[in-house]
Amino acid sequence: MVKKLTTLLAALAAAVTLAPAATAAPAPGDIAEALKHIPGLTVVSEDPAPAGFRFFHLTFTQPADHRDPRAGTFEQRYTLLHRDFAAPTVAYTSGYNMNDRASRSEVTQIVNGNQLSMEYRYFSPSRPAKTDWAKQLTIWQAAADEHRAVQALKAIYPGKWLATGASKGGMTATYYRRFFPHDVDGTVPYVAPNDVINEHDSYNRFLARVGNDPACRAALKAVQRDVLKRRDEFGALAAREAAEKKYTFTTVGSIDIAIELTVIDSYWAFWQYQKQADCATVPAAGSPAQVIYDWYDRVESLVTYADQALEGYVPYYYQASVQLGSPESYDSYLQDLIRYPGKNVSSTFVPKSIKMPPFDHFAMPDIDFWVRTQGDQLLYIYGENDPWGAERFAPSRHRDTALYTVPGGNHGAKIAQLPAAQAADATAMVRRWAGLPPVAGALTQASPPAGFPDFDADPLVVQKPRL
């Protein structure tokens, strides 16, 4: 059935006309002049960039619905980091909002290329004025956005193209390649979850044995139980912070619900963002409330699920509720303290004003089947201790693909953190896809790109949502 569905969806995607922007004039010597010739593209500003690069904020006119021209258009935000017309170009997305800085993804560093970065549709302000979430916010529509933009920019960047992204961006890069397999010459998704069967997964089994220290897992669970037993103390601290920041909790229902959901998620969040060595920072159960509260601020703030904090991530939670799927709630050891069973699901974080269609049980199996059987030039990077890697993509080993896991790595895993031989092999693979010769060794964390900020330090690169 899955095979038939894959064939059907592929035929449907091929049948839809996605007219890319008209071919631009031959690229002149100046990138700013070249960008003017691309229909639908607007240069909003040019900002300072490190030596040898130019950096532009752009908008690109996209159909609100690639299958229905009558639905109108919207302006999608992009940035362009330009180095050379002849250099390889990397299509990057976080799967969320735009990263506004002139920074380079690891793949862009490896190939020393140009980088076109996109804001995912429905993340403000890249949203149609008249919304239709069910029709317009799907993985196919987002892939079609990237397809049109890449095809338009190929008019001035005729060389090799790669696609990349981390977390939801890695998922986005995979979906883009599945629906438009010939757009780019290689795809490098980082820490990309693959929740094939919603609400029936292996995340909880992973969390039960994550890390190499049972005492750390026990300490995390103990402090969770401690907070839920002392709700009044922690509720008062959270209420004080919420009042100072003018936070409300209408979407989840109350500040008490928000605290409970945060406490449940904190175990996951610790392993997603912290390292094994950070086990030493876990406060003992019974510690002063302020000490534990401050620790939660570093791991998973107890006011994380305020309306104002959730607002920017609603498109993600919507997609998790209708197509992407989401992990089970890891909370069996907290059941005697939980007041709101069944509340820790992605739909809880979507305002009731947004109507959601039934869950699409075919979307993720279709992607998974394509990666396993047809996907080529795919390189997946995961972190050993990252819960999102519990259900990962599994590309065929016979189609110029690879999968590497960073030992002890978290949700920020990258090629430079791999053992030296694996990092060198992965680097060589990426450069080969980009039409470049191999280099000695690989990028290391000790050698950041000159003039650029730390890409992984940007909060829009490593995303906040646990779900």
Beta strands, then each sheet from edge to edge (+ up, - down):
strand 1: 41-47
strand 2: 54-63
strand 3: 73-82
strand 4: 89-93
strand 5: 114-118
strand 6: 161-166
strand 7: 186-190
strand 8: 378-383
strand 9: 401-406
sheet 1: 1+ 2- 3+ 5- 4- 6- 7-
sheet 2: 8+ 9+
end
